[in-house]
Structure formats: C-alpha cells, structure tokens
Amino acid sequence: MGPGRTSGGNFIMQITEHGIHEIFRISVILKGLHALIEIAGGLAFYFISSQTVLNWVNVLTRAELVEDPRDLVATHLLAAAQGLTGSTQSFYAFYLLSHGLIKIVLVIGLLRERLIAYPASLAAMAAFIAYQLYRYTYTQSFGLIVLTVFDLIVMVLVWHEWRLLRKHLPVD
C-alpha cells in the first residue's frame, strides 16, 4: 500500500467519477429532449382538433389494420384517438406542457449546476414517478415502466452529482 497504489486508486476513482458525470450529463440532456417532445405534444393537443388527430391516426394505421386487424399498436392508437374528447384533449395538453416546462427548467438548472435544481429535480421526479405508477395501475403500459426506470436511474445520478457538488462548495 505504497504511495503509488494510492495515487493509482485516485486516478481510477477520477476516471470513474468523470464517467459517472458524463452519464449524468447525457441522461439530463435526454430528459431535456424528452421535455421538448412533451412540450411539442402539448402544443399539438392545444392547437389540433380531436377530429384531425383521429383522421391522422386513421391514415397511419389503415394499412396495418388491413394486414392485421388485431395489431396491438395500431388498435391501441386508434382506440386512444377515438376516445379523445375535448376534456381529455385539454388534460393531455395541460399535462404535457406543464410536465415538459417543469423538466426543461430543471434540466437547465442541472446543466448549469445550480444547487437548488438538484433537490427540486429529485422532488419533481419522485412526483412524476408516483403519477406514472398510478397511471400504470390503469393502463399497464410497458412504456410507463421504462420511463419510470429511466427516471429512477436519473434520480440516482442527480443525487450523486448533488452530493459531490455540495462536498466541493466552500463552507461559509
């Protein structure tokens, strides 16, 4: 356990911390891109009528349903579009816009290493996860589980980065 071993251990630890930090940055950027998609979807729900959405879904799924009338994705898309009413469309628009805007603000704060963004992100993601799991009980959507797992991984990375950032802050 000479000095060479310690410095080598520190070098490996620095590489590992750098790698974790890069994974953190990439995951936060992915969350930001997802937030932009949510904002675009929310705006689309506000400005595009439910009848137009149904027409688009009909066009997109027609060939697949002719080939296989029980196609899982096509039948679910069509059923969702047919069930889109004014109130559900307004809810989706509000949900996607608010969710996306909250995430964009938090992503910017995290990428700029604003200390308040870390606990705020953890709280927001915990709330989003709780809602996603609640929705899963109704929809059994595999996508919600994937999103929840990704959010949990990002939460661990945010917590890790927050802990490191606080450790390196000057003590007042």
Secondary structure, 3 states (H helix, E strand, C coil): CCHHHHHHHHHHHHHHHHHHHHHHHHHHHHHHHHHHHHHHHHHHHHHCCHHHHHHHHHHHHHHHHHHCCCCHHHHHHHHHHHCCCHHHHHHHHHHHHHHHHHHHHHHHHHHCCCCCHHHHHHHHHHHHHHHHHHHHHHHCCHHHHHHHHHHHHHHHHHHHHHHHHHHCCCCC
